[in-house]
Amino acid sequence: MDSARFRKLAIRGAVGVVLLGALGTWLYTWSALKLSYSTGERVGFIEKISKRGWVCKTNEGDLAMVNLPGQPAEKFAFTVPDDTVVKQIDALAGHKVAISYEEHRGIPSSCFGDTGYFVVGVRRAD
């Protein structure tokens, strides 16, 4: 085999490996964001919600859950990917709320959120 043909095959092989790696990374990221590990609902008072991050700005919040009066509140940290849900949460400030969430495990970057708990809905729970 001459060197020109070998070089051509080596370049095609390298390009193929890079494309397969990119496709695998994309497929993993897509599945981590679209397929939820669990779903649930938490009830409490929104303690804070803010847009944070140096480069990737994400909506992060804390829910204070109190089971019995006099007990310390347990905090539930969450991420809100949809700005319309953030507006709904802001409108319910000061009220007891129930947030519906999906848990996504293995998210490859904090650009998608600081937590694996993504809030998909909120309603008043008074």
N, C-alpha and C positions, 0 to 999 in steps of 0.2 A: 504494500500500500504506500502510495507516495505521500509526502508530507502535506501537500495542499489538501488532499482528501481527508487526511487524519485531522488537520486543523479544522476543517469544515464540520466534521463529525463532533469534535470536541466542543466547538462553539454551540452547535445545536443541542448537545447534551447539557451544557451549562445553562443555556437559555431555558431548556425544559425543566431543569431542576429549580431554577428561580421562579418560573411560572407555577410549578406545582407547589412550591413553598408559599407563594402569594395566594394561590387559590385555597390552600389548606388553612392559612391564617384568616382569610376572609370567611371561610365556611365555619371555622371555630368561633370567631367573633359573632357572626350572624346567629349561630345556634345558642350561644351564651346569652344573647340579648333577646331573642324571640321565644325560646323555650323556657318556661318557668319551672323551677324546681318545686316550689310550693306556692300556695296562695292562702291568704288569710285576711283577718280583720282585727284591728286593735282600737280600743276605745280610751279616750283620755282628753287632755287639753294640749293644744299646740303650744309648746314653750317658745319655739323660735323657728323661723324659716328664712333662709338667706341664699343669695346667689354667691357662690364662692369658687375660687380657683384662680391660679395665675394665668394659665393659658386657656384651659377649657372651663368655662363657667357652667356650673351645675347648681340646681336648686336643692339645697340640703336643709333638713329640719329635724327637730326633736319633738317627740310626743311624750308628755308626762302622764304616766298611768298610775292611778291611785286605786287600790283595791278596797281598802277600808280607811275611814277617817282616822287620822293620827299616825298612819304609817308613812314612811318616806316614799316619795314617788319613784317609780322605776322609769328610766328613760329609754325610749325606743327611737333610734336614729334611722332616718329614711332619706331617700332621694326622690325627687319629683321630676320626671322627664318632660312632662307636658305643662306648658305655661298656663293653659286654661284651668288646670287643676290647682295650680298655685294661686290663681285669682279666686277660686272657690274657697280655698283654705284661708286666704286673707279675709274674705267676706264673713267667715265663721269665727273670726278671732274673738276670744273670750268665752266661747261656748264649748260645751263638751261635744266632741266629734268622734265619729267612727271612720277610720281610714281603711280602705281596701288596698291590699298590696300584693305584689308578686315578688317572690324571691328568685333572684338569678345568681347562680354560683359560677365562679370561674371567669368573671368578667376581666378581660386582659388589661384594662387601663382605667385609671381614675378619671379619664376624660368622659366616661359614661356615667360616673357617679361615684361618690365616696363610699357608699354602702351597697350591699346587694339587694336591699329592699326598695323596690320601686313602687311608689304610690300611684294607683290608677284611678282612684275615686275617693270622694269624701262626702259625708252627710252629717247633718246635725243629729246628736244622740241624746238630747235632753229629754 
